[in-house]
């Protein structure tokens, strides 16, 4: 009998040990699964949420028709990065844009000239966001290499021929259509408003370049960015200075003008308007300004 009890006890003990081991194994598995789940949840919590701009509202700009491409490309990119903000542009001319900034009918006025002393003394502030470098181009066969601003004006008003600057024959002046920002800039800088005598009046920069390419007697003007790398034409120097991004930025090239954002110091800009101003002055805007045919400010 004692032998029977001992065998029975051993069997019971063995069963208990098996169940205990199974229980321990199940506990380890459950713990591992729980830990893994917790780590997964923790990882999910640590994943950064997609960044979105919290800016909202509107920014109104008004003024220079010459700044249309610059403001257009800056506005498009800014609104893409800030979908809650709408930027509007009213092409009314520099004088109207300055007045709009003065009377508060626009957040930002746009001017393709520097502010006058009386405008600045009235509390207006001008911030130059880009420069408009206008290259003077001639046919690649033309021997003329350099002209003064005064000589350029004489050629474009029909007061002289190529002999004035070392060439030969009559001049074929190629210009842009009335209302063109490039024409407005060229004429205001050279003092030839409403007095240019044009052989051709064309509606695009590309057309001006092609016309000069095809005519050895031609002279024209175009934005610097559109002229660089073109064959069949050449840029003449003006008073000995070549037209380049560097000479436009440092002011030594004379046929240029500023693109200015005008604000009223008496009125604090809204958060979206200030953000748009900051964006226009940022490094990110430089290539956009070049794409629009203008020259970014020097760093």
Helices and strands as residue ranges (DSSP letters): H 2-46, E 57-63, H 68-81, E 85-91, H 94-103, E 108-111, H 117-121, E 124-139, E 146-147, H 149-156, G 162-165, E 172-176, H 181-190, E 200-202, H 205-213, E 218-223, H 224-227, E 233-235, E 237-238, H 245-249, E 256-264, H 271-280, H 284-291, E 295-296
